[in-house]
Amino acid sequence: MLSLNSGSSFTELIDLVRAYAKQETIGELRGTGRWLAWGAVGGLSILLGLLFVLVGVLRLLQSTVFEGSSGMSWAPYFIVLALTAALVVFSQSRIRKPFLHSGGNK
């Protein structure tokens, strides 16, 4: 049992609490940092790839399907916008792990 009268026991208690706090926070923060970094890299890669695909679909529609129709020049943009909205809805429906730690033990 620690006695608060003794100076060495009190400093020992403080050191023990500091060591425990560092152990429980620094390890978790490192894991969180890695999780966020890989998530950001993956998200940016998917974003860039989908951007190129959607611009390619837009150019394909403009050059083949709606090539001569000047009255329907807005249609390819609307189609790509609808495709983008469908991809966003699909992406949101596939998210399984919204939080880093969803309860439970490690």
C-alpha positions in Angstrom: 0.0 0.0 0.0 1.3 3.4 -0.9 1.4 6.0 1.9 1.0 9.6 0.9 3.4 10.7 3.7 6.4 9.3 2.0 7.8 11.5 -0.8 9.4 8.6 -2.7 6.1 6.6 -2.7 4.2 9.6 -4.1 6.7 10.3 -6.9 6.6 6.6 -7.6 2.9 6.8 -8.0 3.2 9.8 -10.3 5.8 8.0 -12.4 3.6 4.9 -12.6 0.6 6.9 -13.7 2.7 8.7 -16.4 4.1 5.5 -17.7 0.6 4.0 -17.9 -0.8 7.0 -19.7 2.0 7.0 -22.2 1.6 3.3 -22.8 -2.1 3.5 -23.4 -2.1 6.7 -25.6 1.1 6.6 -27.7 0.5 3.1 -29.0 -3.1 3.9 -29.8 -2.2 7.1 -31.5 0.5 5.4 -33.7 -2.1 2.9 -34.8 -4.6 5.6 -35.5 -2.1 7.5 -37.5 -1.2 4.5 -39.6 -4.9 3.8 -40.1 -5.6 7.4 -41.2 -2.6 7.5 -43.5 -3.4 4.3 -45.3 -7.1 5.4 -45.5 -6.1 8.8 -47.0 -3.8 7.2 -49.5 -6.4 4.7 -50.6 -9.2 7.2 -50.7 -7.1 9.6 -52.9 -6.1 6.8 -55.2 -9.7 5.7 -55.7 -10.8 9.3 -56.1 -8.2 9.9 -58.8 -9.0 6.7 -60.6 -12.7 7.3 -60.6 -12.2 10.9 -61.8 -10.2 9.6 -64.8 -12.8 7.0 -65.5 -15.7 9.5 -65.3 -13.9 12.0 -67.6 -13.3 9.1 -70.0 -17.0 8.1 -70.0 -17.9 11.8 -70.5 -15.6 12.0 -73.5 -16.8 8.7 -74.9 -20.4 9.8 -74.7 -19.6 13.2 -76.3 -17.6 11.7 -79.2 -19.8 8.7 -80.0 -23.4 8.8 -78.8 -24.1 12.6 -78.8 -21.6 13.6 -81.5 -23.8 15.5 -83.9 -26.7 16.6 -81.6 -26.2 20.1 -80.5 -29.6 20.3 -78.8 -28.6 17.4 -76.5 -25.2 18.6 -75.5 -26.1 18.6 -71.8 -27.1 14.9 -71.8 -23.6 13.4 -71.4 -23.0 15.7 -68.4 -26.3 14.6 -66.9 -25.5 10.9 -67.5 -22.0 11.2 -65.9 -23.5 13.1 -63.0 -26.1 10.4 -62.4 -23.3 7.8 -62.7 -21.3 9.7 -60.1 -24.3 9.9 -57.7 -24.9 6.1 -58.1 -21.2 5.5 -57.3 -21.5 7.6 -54.2 -24.6 5.8 -53.0 -23.0 2.5 -53.7 -19.8 3.5 -51.8 -21.8 4.6 -48.8 -23.8 1.4 -48.7 -20.6 -0.7 -48.7 -18.9 1.0 -45.7 -18.7 -1.7 -43.0 -16.3 -0.2 -40.4 -17.2 3.5 -39.8 -15.0 3.8 -36.7 -11.4 2.8 -35.9 -12.4 0.8 -32.8 -15.9 -0.5 -32.9 -15.9 -2.0 -29.4 -14.6 -5.3 -28.2 -11.1 -6.3 -27.1 -8.0 -5.9 -29.2 
